[in-house]
Amino acid sequence: MIHNNNLVNNKNKHIFNLQNQRGIECITIGRLAPDFIALSTHGYVRLSDYRGKWMLLASYPFSFGSVSTTEVISLAQEYNELEKRNVQVLALTTDSNSANLAWAYDIYQKTGITIPFPIIDDTNMQISEMYGMLNPDRMYGETVRNSFLINPEGRIKSILILPISCGRSGKELLRIIDSLQITEEYNLQTPANWNLGDPLVLPVPNTYEEILEREVNQEELNINCPFWYVCYQDMPETSAEGPR
């Protein structure tokens, strides 16, 4: 375990310099999530230490923000559901660890709710820079409201970006996680307005033979195809309570 801020900063600078040498790469779905070491309200954390679990990295512009406070409380209230889905939460602000600790304690004093996940100190904004969360023209020194969902292999599977005025929905994050886990486990996809337990859709056919197979054998395959390229299938019985 690293217990020196200078070592942590040097490590993150090294990662950032490597990115600069390559010409900072755009953070997109499918890429490996940039690794980092950081001080948090739960001590020092390293992103790669959580390989094997799904990760939710959620950024907040600053501690003691009105919208951010409601979001952190919402995530804390959904934490048991996130744990059921093998999801580790890491929050991040551009405030100091002392400010984040005071914020978490203030929430506890006012509501009785304990924040069960680490809140990272990113006062130097190195992690925010790594993840492309800063306005490139530097009109604003704060991160926007980003959520990165990272799979157990360390690849970014979803990026949700909201303005600082709009709070995230914990229920929507759970819905996206369920969708990602179903796709990885069953190679099925989720249609618009889908919720856990609703019918899923098959990927679009890749061959003409697949089109005919689905058209002719809908009953046998237990699918419903209103269009040749849109075929619905019920949730697999083993996923009745969601994928793991």
N, C-alpha and C positions, 0 to 999 in steps of 0.2 A: 504494500500500500504506500502511495506517495503522500508525504505530509509537508511538502514545501511548495509554496505558491510560485516561486521562481522556476522550479523544475517543471511544474505544470505548464506555466506560460511558455517556457522554452520548448516543451514537447509540442504544444499546440501551434507555436510559431513554426516549428519544423514541418508539421503537417501542412500548415498554410503555405509555407514557402515552396513545398513540393507541388502544391496546386498551382501556385504562381508560375513555377517553372514550366508547367504544362499549359499555362495560360488558363486562368481559373475556369474550371469546367462547370457547365450548367448542371444544377441539381435537378434531375428528372426521375420520373418513375422508371424503375428497372436498374438504376445505378446502385452501386454499393454506398451505403450511408457513410459519410466521412467519420472516422473515429476521432475521439477526443477524450481528454482527462479533465475533470473539473471539480471544484469545490462545490458542495451542495449542503442543504440542511440535514442530510444524512451522512455527511462526511464526503470524502473524495469518491467519485464515480468515474468509471471508464466505460464508454458505450459498448466496446467489444466484449466486455465481461458478461454481457447479457445475451450473447449468441446462444441459440437454442430456444429463445423465447421471442414472441412477438413484442415489438416495442412501439410505444406511443411517445414521441417527442413533441411536447406542446410548448410553444413560446408565448410569453406575455410581455407587453411593452415595459411594465414596471410593477413592483409590488405596491400594495395599497391602492391599486386602481379599482374604480367602481365596477367596471365590467369584468376585469380580471378576477376580482374577488368572487363574483358570482360563478365564474367558470371553474375556479379551483374548488369551490364548494361542490359544484355539480360533478366534477371528476371524482372527488372524494366519496360522494354518495353513490357513484356507479362503480366504485373500486372493486367491490366483491364480484360484480358481473365481469369486469375486466380480468380479474384473477381467474375466473372460471374458464376464460378463453385463452389463458396462458399469456396475458399481456402485461408487460412491465411498463409503468408510466414514469417518464422523466419530464418534469416541468423546467422552464428556463425563464429567467428575467435578466434585464440588463442592470439590475440593482445588485448591491453587495450581499454577501451571505448573511451579514448581521441584519440587514433590512428584510431579507426573506424569512429569517428566523422570527423576527419581530412580527412580521405579517402573519405567518402560520400560527404563532402564539395568540395574536389578537383575534384571529378567526376562532380559535379554540375557546378563548375567554368569552367571546360574544355569542357563540352558537353551540359550543360543546362538541364541535366536529374537529377531529384530528385529521390533519393532512397526512395520508399514509405513504406518500411517494416523495422522492427527493425533489427539491427546487434548486436548480443550478444557478450559481453566481456567474454571470457573463458580462461583468462590468467592462472588460476590455473589448467586448463584442467580437472576439475571435470566432466563437462557435456560430454566432449569427452571420458572420461573414462567410464561413465555410458552407453554410446551408443557404446562402443567397437570400437572407431575410432582411437585408438592409437596402434602402432606397439607393440606387446607384448614383444619383446626383447629390446625395447627402443633404437633401433639403430637411430630412428628419433624422434625428439621431437615435430613434427608437425602432425596435423590431416591429414588424406587423404581426398579426395573429396567425401564426402558421401551425399546422399539425402535420407531422410526418409519421406514417405508419410503416414500420420496418418488419420484414419477415424474419423467421429464425435464422436464415442464412445471411442476414445483414443487408438485404436489398430493400430499397424504398419501393413500396407498393402503392402508396397513395399520398398525395400532398393536398392539404386543404388550406387555402389562404383566405383570410377575412380581414377587413379593415379593423383598426383599433376600436372603432365604435360599435362593432357587432360581435356579440358573444357566441361562442360555439355551443352546439347542442350535444350533451353527453349521449343522448339516445341516438343521435345521428352517427356519432363516432362508433357506437356499438353496432349499428346497422351496417356501416362500411366494413368493420372488422368481420362481422358474420359473413358478408358477401365475399371478402377476400379469402377467408378460410374455406368456405364452400368451394370456391373456384379452385383453390390449390388442392383440395382433397378429392373433389369429384369431377373437375373439369366442366362444371356447369356455371352458368352466369345468372345474374339477377336483373330483372326488368325494372322499368321506372316504378317508383313508389313501392318497391318490394319491401316486405318485412318478414322476419324469420317465421317460417311455416308456410309462406305463400309459394305458389308454383314458381319454378325456375325455368330458364330457357337454355336450350342447347346451343353450342357454338354454331355459327353458320356452316353449312356443308361445304366441303372442299372439292367434292367431285360430283359429277352428274349421277353416278351410281348411288351416292349417299342421298341425293334428292329423291330418287325413285324409291329407295329403300324406306325412307321416312314416309313418303306419300302412300305407299302400298301397305305398309305394316304398322300404321299408327296404333291400332288397337293392341297388336302383339307387343309393340315396343312401349306401350302405355304412355304415349305422347299425344299431344293435340297440336296440330299445325294449321293455324288459320292462313298462313302464308308458307310457301315452301322454305323460306329463310327464317321463319319465326315458329319454333316448336317449343311448346311448354311441357314440362315434366314435373310431377309432384316431388316434394322434398323426400330424399331417401329416408327410410324409416330410422336408420341409425343416426340421423341428424335431427330427430324430433326436438331435441333440446339444444340444438346448435352444434357446430363442429368444434373440435378441440385441436 
